[in-house]
Amino acid sequence: MSERQPEPTTARRIDRLATLPLFHKLEGRKVVLAGGSESALWKAELIAAAGADLRVFAGDAADRFTDFANEPPAGHVTVVARHWQPDDLADAALAIGDIEDLAEARAFAAAARQLGVPVNVVDKPEFCDFAFGSLVNRSPLIVAISTDGAAPVFGQAIRAKIEGLLPAGLKSWAQAAKDWRPAVQVRELPFALRRAFWERFTARAIAAPERDPGEIDRSDLFSALDRLENAHDGTGRVTLVGAGPGDPELLTLKAIRALQSADIILYDDLVSSGVLEFARREAKRMLVGKTGYGPSVKQSDINALIVALAGQGKHVVRLKGGDPGIFGRAGEEIEACAAANIPVAIVPGISAAQGAAASLGLSLTHRDHARRLQFVTGHARSGDLPDDLDWQAMADPYATTVIYMARATLAGFRDRAVAAGLDPQTPAVAVLAATRPDEVRVAATIATLPDMLTQLPAKGPVLVLVGHALGAVAATSVSQDLRRA
């Protein structure tokens, strides 16, 4: 097994965007709107709500804007009863045209671009530098949804879904965040403490979104911040996070929160790219993976790296496939942190065994077939089958046995277990890349399964399940090479 060094990853952190979503600050800034339709009136309300100094060139439809101009939601509105002219666009922050005539629309866009003004011509994407999305308004919390003009109705449906998920009371919490932020900033705290404050704020807001935050909330949060500040010695923290078997939808909410608060993420080869999509974009990522019988980072190097980074005040997330406490060497990393007085938190994950069982559609502890569930490793430090497995337990007909890292040692496991009394006809299934789109299964009996592992792709994590609880799913090799639908 060749040695491997931890390596920063340069893989992209986001896939291609059709458009870049931006939020314009328009308070007191000039915005020009050309047009007099009902659609133009809605755009005028939207722009004015952001506090803009709005100039509406409405032509002969100026009367449509009278009531709105007298009582705008915010900002200042001037309605001009003539059509726009190129000079009207000078010094504008944005230019919006609700213009049907193609030649005029082209001229409007050209005039705006000539003056360096971002332009949008309604329903004419070829003349648009920016787009309006569907809005969920909990201002100052605002969510915008865009389909890049492909399906506005679809965007509106998504908006309706989000509206239902975001209680109206979050508006008050968002305003409290805006009001309290200066008191946090004036303390000039290190990033870790600022982040800790806002994590606590967010947890409180999500727990009670239906009520307005009050002075008790503010006092509690700042008292907690005082305690953190007094106790803070510049040392960071470590969170061991279970990434689950691969399907990103199996991540826990707590795992997602840890990923979104990380300064640096040390992850294994088994962690899928979909899981990493949940990570904070600014977090540095380092691959510290191990591959069976292939290049691997020494565990001692990983331990030292975790301690060094946390010692710099970083929040280090150690992201492991499955559950960190199941054959994930979490114990060694916890001991290294304890020796350096670095706090460690553990976020459990869905184990590969649970993921494989769910994918197979079976219970690992069916009461008619299994009294016990046991997880064992097929891979000792030497790379061979461990010598100290309890072979009488492996042969128990009323146990379901899950064998991790058994691709190269399953034949030896079979021979030792059968010699100890395991029925050779016991059902067995090997699952590669459980819960992922490329999942592959081979089903047989424990007697024949080791010789069939060559049917699996050469790369990828393999889990073997043995026991009568597997029942019809694995009783015959007819179900070889099944793939998830």
Secondary structure by P-SEA (a helix, b strand, c coil): ccccccccccccccccccbbbbbbbcccbbbbbbcccaaaaaaaaaaaaaccbbbbbccccccccccccccccccbbbbbcccccccccccccbbbbbcccaaaaaaaaaaaaaabbbbbccccccccccccccccccccbbbbbbcccccaaaaaaaaaaaaaacccaaaaaaaaaaaaaaaaaaacccaaaaaaaaaaaaaaaaacccccccaaaaaaaaaaaaaaaaacccccccccccccccccccccaaaaaaaaacccccccccccccccccccccbbbbbbccccccccccaaaaaaaaaaaaaaccccccccccccccccaaaaaaaaaaaacbbbbbbbcccaaaaaaaaacccccccccccbbbbbbcccccccccccccccccccccbbbbbccccccaaaaaaaaaaaccccccbbbbbccccccbbbbbbbccccccccccccccccbbbbbbccccccccccccccccccc
